[in-house]
Amino acid sequence: MSQNNIANNLVLKGTTTIGVICKDGVILASDTRVTMGYYVAHKCGKKVYKIDDHLGMTIAGTVADAQKVVDILTANAQLYKINMNRPLPVSSAARIIANLLFSARYMPLSTQVLIGGVDDTGPHLFNLDPYGSLTEEKSVATGSGSPLAYGVLEDKYKEGMTIDELLPVIVKAVQSAMKRDVASGNNYNITVINTDGYRELTNEEKSKLLVS
C-alpha cells in the first residue's frame, strides 16, 4: 500500500471533529475516544487544542503526527506574536500548516486538522487534509464519524446563527456520531472562541446542553 493510501486510511479510521463559524465566533468540538483498530486505547483523549487566546485546532488521524503539527503551529503563533506584537491571523496559521503538510507529502503526516479562530477580520475556519490542501469552511466535520455529524449539520446549521444557538446543534452532531460510529465515543469536548478569547465548556455546561 502506498504512503498516500496509508495516510488516507488512518485519517478516516477514527474520531469525529467538528468546526462551525458563528455570527460571534467559532465552535470546535470532538469526541474523546482514541482507537487502535478495534481496540480503545484511551477514553479521554484530547483532540481540540488551544494554539493561542484567539486560535484553536482539532486533530484526527495518527496522534504522534497530529501532536507534532500542534506543537509546530503553537511555536509559530508565539514567535509571530513576539516579533510582530500582534496575534497570528487565522489564515496565516492555516497557511503555515498547509505548507508543512505539503512539504511532507511524499511521506505524509497522517492527520487531518481544522484550524479556527477570530482575528481582526472576523471568525474563520479552515480544513486541511494530510497533503496540505486548504479550504475555508462555514461548517465542517472530519474523521470516521463525519458522515453522521454532517447529517445534523446540513439539517440544522445556518449562516448567521450565534454561538448560543449553535451549541445544541454541535452537541447533537457529536452525539449522533458517537452513537453510530464505533471509533467515536465515550465523551466529547467543545471549545468556543470569540472576542473574549478561547474557552472550553465545563462538564456542567455540557450537561445543560444535553437537556435542552
C-alpha positions in Angstrom: 0.0 0.0 0.0 1.4 3.4 -0.9 2.1 6.1 1.7 -0.7 8.2 0.4 -3.3 5.5 0.8 -2.0 4.7 4.3 -2.4 8.4 5.3 -6.0 8.5 3.9 -7.0 5.3 5.7 -5.6 6.3 9.0 -7.4 9.7 8.9 -10.7 8.0 8.2 -10.5 5.2 10.8 -11.3 7.1 13.9 -12.5 10.3 15.6 -15.2 12.9 15.0 -14.2 16.5 14.9 -16.5 19.4 14.1 -16.0 23.1 13.4 -18.6 25.8 12.7 -18.5 29.6 12.0 -20.9 31.6 14.1 -22.0 35.2 13.9 -20.0 36.0 17.0 -17.2 33.4 16.9 -16.1 29.8 16.2 -17.0 26.5 17.8 -14.7 23.5 17.7 -15.7 20.1 19.0 -14.7 16.4 19.1 -15.3 13.1 20.8 -12.6 11.7 23.2 -12.2 8.1 22.1 -8.7 7.1 20.9 -8.6 3.8 19.0 -6.0 1.4 17.6 -8.0 -0.6 15.1 -10.8 -2.2 17.1 -9.0 -1.5 20.4 -10.0 1.5 22.5 -6.6 2.9 23.6 -7.9 5.8 25.6 -11.3 7.0 26.6 -10.4 10.7 27.3 -8.1 11.7 24.5 -7.6 15.4 23.8 -8.5 16.3 20.2 -9.1 20.1 20.5 -6.1 22.2 21.3 -5.5 25.8 22.2 -2.9 27.4 19.9 -3.4 31.0 21.3 -6.0 33.0 23.0 -7.8 33.6 19.7 -6.9 30.4 17.9 -7.7 26.7 18.2 -7.2 23.4 16.3 -8.7 20.0 16.1 -6.9 16.8 15.2 -7.8 13.5 13.5 -5.6 10.6 12.4 -2.3 9.4 13.9 -1.8 11.0 17.3 2.0 11.5 17.1 1.8 13.2 13.7 -1.1 15.4 14.8 0.6 16.4 18.0 3.7 17.4 16.1 1.6 19.7 13.9 0.0 21.2 17.0 3.5 21.9 18.5 4.8 23.5 15.3 1.8 25.8 15.0 1.8 26.8 18.7 5.5 27.7 18.4 5.0 29.7 15.3 2.0 31.6 16.8 4.1 32.6 19.8 7.0 33.7 17.7 4.8 35.8 15.4 3.2 37.5 18.5 6.7 38.3 19.9 8.1 39.6 16.6 5.0 41.4 15.3 3.4 42.4 18.6 0.0 41.2 17.4 -1.7 37.8 17.2 -1.1 35.5 14.2 -4.0 35.8 11.7 -6.1 32.7 11.3 -5.5 32.4 7.6 -1.7 32.7 8.2 -1.9 29.9 10.8 -3.7 27.7 8.2 -1.1 28.5 5.5 1.8 27.6 7.8 0.2 24.1 8.4 -0.7 23.7 4.7 2.9 24.4 3.8 4.1 21.9 6.4 1.8 19.1 5.3 2.6 19.8 1.6 6.3 19.7 2.2 5.9 16.2 3.7 3.5 14.9 1.0 5.9 12.0 -0.1 5.9 10.7 3.5 2.7 12.3 4.6 1.8 13.3 8.2 -1.3 11.1 8.7 -3.5 13.8 10.1 -6.5 16.0 9.1 -6.9 19.2 11.1 -9.4 22.0 11.5 -8.0 25.5 12.4 -10.4 28.0 13.7 -10.3 31.4 15.4 -11.2 35.0 15.5 -8.9 37.9 14.3 -9.3 41.5 13.1 -11.2 40.3 10.0 -13.7 38.2 12.0 -14.2 34.4 12.6 -12.5 32.0 10.2 -12.4 28.2 9.9 -10.0 26.1 7.7 -9.9 22.4 6.8 -6.6 20.8 5.9 -6.0 17.2 4.6 -2.8 15.2 5.1 -1.3 16.7 1.8 -1.8 20.4 2.6 -5.0 21.0 0.7 -6.6 24.0 2.3 -10.2 25.1 2.2 -12.1 27.7 4.2 -15.4 26.4 5.5 -18.5 27.6 7.3 -19.2 24.2 8.8 -17.1 21.1 8.5 -16.6 17.6 10.1 -13.7 15.2 9.8 -12.9 11.6 10.8 -14.8 8.4 10.6 -17.9 9.9 12.3 -18.1 12.8 10.0 -20.9 11.4 7.7 -23.1 11.1 10.7 -22.2 14.6 12.0 -22.9 16.1 8.6 -26.4 14.7 8.7 -27.1 17.0 11.6 -25.1 20.0 10.4 -26.6 20.0 6.9 -30.1 20.0 8.5 -29.6 22.5 11.4 -26.7 24.8 10.5 -27.5 28.2 9.0 -25.1 31.1 8.5 -25.6 34.0 10.9 -26.5 31.8 13.9 -24.9 32.8 17.2 -22.7 30.6 19.4 -25.6 30.1 21.9 -27.9 29.0 19.1 -25.4 26.6 17.6 -24.0 24.9 20.7 -27.0 22.5 21.0 -26.6 21.7 17.3 -22.9 20.8 17.8 -23.7 18.6 20.8 -26.4 16.8 18.7 -23.9 16.3 15.8 -21.2 14.9 18.0 -23.6 12.6 19.8 -25.0 11.3 16.6 -21.5 10.2 15.5 -20.8 8.7 19.0 -23.9 6.6 18.9 -23.3 5.1 15.4 -19.6 5.2 14.7 -17.6 2.6 16.7 -14.4 4.7 16.6 -16.1 7.7 18.2 -17.4 7.8 21.7 -17.0 7.9 25.5 -17.3 11.7 25.9 -16.9 15.0 24.0 -15.2 18.3 24.3 -16.4 21.7 23.0 -14.4 24.9 22.7 -15.8 28.4 22.0 -13.5 31.1 20.5 -14.8 34.6 20.3 -13.5 38.2 21.1 -13.3 37.2 24.8 -10.8 34.5 24.0 -10.6 30.7 24.0 -12.8 28.8 26.4 -13.6 25.1 26.9 -17.1 24.3 28.1 -17.3 22.8 31.6 -19.0 19.4 32.3 -21.9 21.3 33.8 -22.4 23.5 30.7 -22.3 20.4 28.5 -24.9 18.6 30.7 -27.2 21.6 30.4 -26.9 21.5 26.6 -27.9 17.8 26.6 -31.1 18.6 28.4 -32.0 21.5 26.1 
